[in-house]
């Protein structure tokens, strides 16, 4: 009986320790995610890169920090006032998912196929946009190892005046 109590106590202690570690890791991941996007609001590429693993992936493709540097340079050149507001964040284990409002003013010419490649070579419109994004970050050892995003690029392109507005249905009598 004593052996059963000892084993049960040990198992409970290990489970509590693991749960506490998981909670600590999840909180750390949330803080890194916040720092990553706060850094983007200051065009702080080095701050953002410091939150990534050396072999970080973007949409499942290994690009490393240098790949992210190229994308971020292009975003901040095209939209110098780029801003991301985290509206909602959910974190579990090694994942952090955020619903965001993203805005910027089109003041530069895109050079690489970011935002679906729709801004490569396009002259700046000077127009401002605000749209929704969802970002999913996967973590390893407290660093972002993989990034996925779903963006409303069509809404952004409409607001920039680069594609026609959504037609309004006529009201038949």
Buried (B, 14 or more C-beta within 10 A) or exposed (E): EEEEEEEEEEEEEEEEEEEEEEEEBBEBBBBBBBBBBBBBEEBBBEBBBBBBBEEBBBEEEEBBBEBBBBBBBBBBBBBEEBBBEBEEBEBEEBBBBBBBEBBBBBBBBBBBEBBEEBBBEBEBBEBBBBBBBBBBBBBEEEBBBBBBBEBBBEBBBBBBEBBEEEEEEEEEE
